[in-house]
Amino acid sequence: MSLPLSTPPPPALLLPPRFILFAGHMAPVASIVLMLAPLPTLLTIPGVSSPDVSQPSLTIASLPLLPYTCMLLNSSLWTLYGLLLADPPIITCNAIGVILSSLFLTIFVQKSGGLKQPEKHSLPLSSASPTHAPPPTFLARRDLPSTPAAHFKLSTFVLSLGFLLFLTSSRHLLGLLANVVCLALFVSPLSKLAQIVRAGYAPPGSIPVPFALAQALNCFMWSVHGVCTLDDAAVWVPNVLGLAAAVAQAGVSFYYGGSARACKVASM
């Protein structure tokens, strides 16, 4: 998908100038709120060294690393893009995103056993075995998906490429790269929707509706700012798609969720 900055915007949004200005101010705030969403999960789910005896399977081992590496890559690339564009809202919220995602990754690694080298026959953290000998470490995981080394290599490659494009002022290509990562972050939850539609029922908690609504608000504000203020397709295109993805999640949860729907499915 090519996203040249000269791509014409969609039909003019008939929005009052004050609201357009408000959207430009609120877009970074909405992004920061969305970025803070993983923090309660990381703080409340116990680490592998202190599992919850009432829920022995609920540890940090139940979480993938991918959302946090994607968040770091997304924030880093958009910070570089915002610097080329000289747009304070983009720079501010994504610079904060780099700090937050780095904090999240640090918490994730520490609660996953740290960076100690695993023994040759140590079990991955996702093992069903109730005991681990020797104790598992973050580096022992193979289900993040893939391995920590693969995440590190891919992240290093993408960040190096983004920094090279920034140094050469290749704004079009940097915007395209940032879009790819951003869309991966927004669209990844949609894989679960197909399973829910086939089953005809959305179990409680299967779709994080508050997070989907926060994503919808974030993407709407950035869409308005991207269309009406920046006239930049690299900004509004991924956010329009992210808005559609968030609305789809909330819609599926509303239609397929609830006890009435569950009773209907059970009677079929």
FENPEJO-V340063 format. One line per field, one symbol per residue. ss: DSSP state (A for helix, B for strand, O for the rest). psi: psi as a letter, one per 30 degrees, with the letter a starting at -180 (. if undefined). Layout:
ss=???
psi=???
This chain:
ss=OOOOOOOOOOOOOOOOAAAAAAAAAAAAAAAAAAAOAAAAAAAAOOOOOOOOAAAOOOOAAAOOOAAAAAAAAAAAAAAAAAAAAOOAAAAAAAAAAAAAAAAAAAAAAAAOOOOOOOOOOOOOOOOOOOOOOOOOOAAAOOBOOBOAAAAAAAAAAAAAAAAAAAAOOOAAAAAAAAAAAAAAAAAAAAAAAAAAAAAOOOOOOOOOAAAAAAAAAAAAAAAAAAAAAAOOAAAAAAAAAAAAAAAAAAAAAAAAOOAAAAAAAAAO
psi=kkikffkkllkkkikkeeeeeeeeefeeeeeeeeffefeeeefekllffiljffiffjafffklfeeeeeeeeeeeefeeeeeefhjeeeeeefeeeeeeeeeeeeeeeefgfagkkllegkklfgkfkflkjlklleffkghflaleeeeeeeeeeeeeeeeeeeeghieeeeeeeeeeeeeeeefeffffeeeeeefgkjlkffjieeeeeeeeeeeeeeeeeeefefhjffefefeeeeeeeeeeeeeeeeeflleeeeeeeff.
